[in-house]
């Protein structure tokens, strides 16, 4: 009898052990399922946070790029303005230099013309003192040819004689050295030219010395 009771107890224990093991397995499975559910519940929250952070990140990057582009454009505008100002300054310098060169050339040319005019005066006086017969002489003809050539070259340089006799007196062109009476010309008119005056382009090289009617 004792043996039979022990066998029953062992059999009972064997029957109970598998059930306990099954329950343990079930509990472990339920725990894993709960962990998975918790993880799955946490994942959407992280996904939501990422979705909210992305626009902010894009907005920040876009703003940073825009600021860099604006700074770059400001630098380009500054350099363009500097180049334009330097080009304008150089253009003004070039124009000023050209004017100064032209003024220097004109001053030098006037000085040379002024020194040549006495030579012209001497030719004119010498030719005026010759008679018609003497003008036919080779020497007089040579003088006349040189005089005409000199006058031609002066005309090419835009050197022109100032009109005097029969013109109204103009203090900018004429220098009155005496007054005379005249039946031919009215008062204030030039009756006689004592020394011929000349202009170089638009400026007077030498004023005409004239006699004005009273």
C-alpha positions as CSV (number, residue, x, y, z in Angstrom):
1,X,0.0,0.0,0.0
2,X,2.8,2.3,0.9
3,X,4.4,1.6,-2.5
4,X,1.2,2.4,-4.3
5,X,0.8,5.7,-2.5
6,X,4.3,6.8,-3.4
7,X,3.7,5.9,-7.1
8,X,0.5,8.0,-7.1
9,X,2.3,11.0,-5.6
10,X,5.2,10.7,-8.1
11,X,2.6,10.5,-10.9
12,X,0.7,13.4,-9.6
13,X,3.9,15.5,-9.3
14,X,4.8,14.6,-12.9
15,X,1.3,15.6,-14.1
16,X,1.5,19.0,-12.2
17,X,5.0,20.0,-13.4
18,X,4.2,20.3,-17.1
19,X,1.3,22.5,-16.3
20,X,3.5,24.7,-14.2
21,X,6.0,24.9,-17.1
22,X,3.3,25.8,-19.5
23,X,2.1,28.5,-17.2
24,X,5.6,29.9,-16.9
25,X,6.0,29.9,-20.7
26,X,2.7,31.7,-21.0
27,X,3.7,34.3,-18.5
28,X,7.0,34.9,-20.3
29,X,5.2,35.2,-23.7
30,X,2.7,37.7,-22.2
31,X,5.6,39.7,-20.8
32,X,7.3,39.8,-24.2
33,X,4.1,40.8,-25.9
34,X,3.6,43.6,-23.4
35,X,7.2,44.8,-24.0
36,X,6.6,44.8,-27.7
37,X,3.3,46.7,-27.3
38,X,5.1,49.3,-25.2
39,X,7.8,49.6,-27.7
40,X,5.3,49.9,-30.5
41,X,3.5,52.6,-28.5
42,X,6.7,54.5,-28.0
43,X,7.8,54.4,-31.6
44,X,5.0,56.6,-33.0
45,X,5.9,59.3,-30.4
46,X,9.5,59.3,-31.6
47,X,8.3,59.4,-35.2
48,X,6.0,62.4,-34.4
49,X,8.8,64.3,-32.8
50,X,11.1,63.7,-35.8
51,X,8.4,64.9,-38.2
52,X,8.0,68.1,-36.1
53,X,11.7,68.6,-36.0
54,X,12.3,68.2,-39.8
55,X,10.4,71.5,-40.8
56,X,12.3,73.4,-38.1
57,X,15.6,72.0,-39.4
58,X,14.8,72.8,-43.0
59,X,13.6,76.3,-42.0
60,X,16.9,76.9,-40.1
61,X,19.0,75.6,-43.0
62,X,17.1,77.7,-45.5
63,X,17.4,80.8,-43.4
64,X,21.2,80.2,-43.0
65,X,21.6,79.7,-46.8
66,X,19.6,82.9,-47.4
67,X,21.7,84.9,-45.0
68,X,24.9,83.6,-46.8
69,X,23.5,84.5,-50.2
70,X,22.6,88.0,-49.0
71,X,26.0,88.5,-47.5
72,X,27.6,87.3,-50.8
73,X,25.4,89.6,-52.8
74,X,26.3,92.6,-50.6
75,X,30.0,91.8,-51.2
76,X,29.4,91.6,-54.9
77,X,27.5,94.9,-54.9
78,X,30.3,96.5,-52.9
79,X,33.0,95.3,-55.3
80,X,30.9,96.5,-58.3
81,X,30.4,99.9,-56.8
82,X,34.2,100.2,-56.0
83,X,35.1,99.2,-59.6
84,X,32.6,101.7,-61.0
85,X,34.0,104.5,-58.9
86,X,37.5,103.6,-59.8
87,X,36.6,103.6,-63.5
88,X,34.9,107.0,-63.2
89,X,37.9,108.4,-61.4
90,X,40.2,107.0,-64.1
91,X,37.9,108.4,-66.8
92,X,38.0,111.9,-65.2
93,X,41.8,111.6,-64.8
94,X,42.1,110.7,-68.5
95,X,39.9,113.7,-69.6
96,X,41.8,116.0,-67.3
97,X,45.1,114.8,-68.6
98,X,43.9,115.3,-72.2
99,X,42.8,118.8,-71.5
100,X,46.1,119.6,-69.8
101,X,48.1,118.2,-72.7
102,X,46.0,120.2,-75.2
103,X,46.4,123.4,-73.1
104,X,50.2,122.8,-72.9
105,X,50.4,122.1,-76.7
106,X,48.4,125.2,-77.4
107,X,50.5,127.3,-75.1
108,X,53.7,126.0,-76.8
109,X,52.3,126.5,-80.3
110,X,51.2,130.1,-79.4
111,X,54.7,130.8,-78.1
112,X,56.3,129.5,-81.3
113,X,53.9,131.5,-83.5
114,X,54.5,134.6,-81.5
115,X,58.3,134.3,-82.2
116,X,57.7,133.7,-85.9
117,X,55.5,136.7,-86.5
118,X,58.4,139.3,-86.3
119,X,60.0,137.3,-89.2
120,X,56.8,137.6,-91.2
121,X,56.7,141.4,-90.4
122,X,60.3,141.8,-91.8
123,X,59.4,139.9,-95.0
124,X,56.4,142.2,-95.5
125,X,58.4,145.4,-94.8
126,X,61.2,144.3,-97.1
127,X,58.8,143.4,-100.0
128,X,56.8,146.5,-99.5
129,X,59.9,148.6,-99.9
130,X,60.8,147.2,-103.3
131,X,59.7,148.8,-106.5
132,X,57.9,146.9,-109.3
133,X,61.2,146.6,-111.3
134,X,63.0,145.3,-108.2
135,X,60.2,142.7,-107.6
136,X,61.1,141.1,-110.9
137,X,64.6,140.4,-109.7
138,X,65.5,136.8,-108.8
139,X,66.4,137.8,-105.2
140,X,63.0,139.6,-104.7
141,X,61.1,136.7,-106.3
142,X,62.9,134.3,-103.9
143,X,62.0,136.4,-100.9
144,X,58.4,136.5,-102.1
145,X,58.3,132.7,-102.5
146,X,59.7,132.1,-99.0
147,X,57.2,134.6,-97.6
148,X,54.2,132.9,-99.3
149,X,55.4,129.5,-98.1
150,X,55.7,130.8,-94.5
151,X,52.2,132.2,-94.7
152,X,50.8,129.0,-96.1
153,X,52.3,126.9,-93.2
154,X,50.9,129.3,-90.7
155,X,47.5,129.0,-92.2
156,X,47.7,125.2,-91.9
157,X,48.4,125.7,-88.2
158,X,45.2,127.8,-88.1
159,X,47.1,131.1,-87.7
160,X,45.1,133.9,-89.3
161,X,45.5,137.7,-89.6
162,X,43.0,139.9,-87.8
163,X,40.9,142.1,-90.0
164,X,41.4,145.7,-89.1
165,X,41.0,148.5,-91.7
166,X,37.3,149.4,-92.2
167,X,36.2,147.3,-89.2
168,X,34.8,148.6,-86.0
169,X,37.3,148.9,-83.1
170,X,37.2,145.8,-80.9
171,X,39.4,146.0,-77.8
172,X,39.6,142.1,-77.7
173,X,41.3,142.1,-81.1
174,X,42.7,145.6,-81.6
175,X,45.1,147.8,-79.8
176,X,44.4,151.5,-80.5
177,X,47.7,153.5,-80.4
178,X,46.3,156.7,-82.0
179,X,43.2,158.6,-83.2
180,X,42.9,160.1,-86.6
181,X,40.3,162.1,-88.6
182,X,38.8,160.5,-91.7
183,X,36.2,161.4,-94.3
184,X,36.1,157.8,-95.5
185,X,35.3,156.1,-92.1
186,X,32.9,156.9,-89.3
187,X,33.9,157.5,-85.7
188,X,35.0,154.4,-83.9
189,X,36.1,152.7,-87.1
190,X,39.7,151.6,-87.9
191,X,41.3,153.8,-90.5
192,X,44.8,152.5,-90.5
193,X,46.7,149.4,-89.5
194,X,50.2,150.0,-88.1
195,X,51.0,146.4,-87.2
196,X,49.1,143.3,-88.3
197,X,47.6,141.1,-85.6
198,X,47.1,137.3,-85.6
199,X,45.0,134.7,-84.0
200,X,45.8,131.1,-83.3
201,X,42.6,129.0,-83.4
202,X,40.3,130.9,-81.1
203,X,42.8,132.9,-79.1
204,X,44.7,136.1,-79.9
205,X,48.4,135.7,-80.4
206,X,49.0,139.4,-81.1
207,X,46.6,142.3,-81.1
208,X,46.5,144.6,-84.2
209,X,48.1,148.0,-83.7
210,X,45.6,150.4,-85.3
211,X,44.6,154.1,-85.7
212,X,40.9,154.7,-84.8
213,X,38.7,157.5,-86.3
214,X,37.8,160.1,-83.7
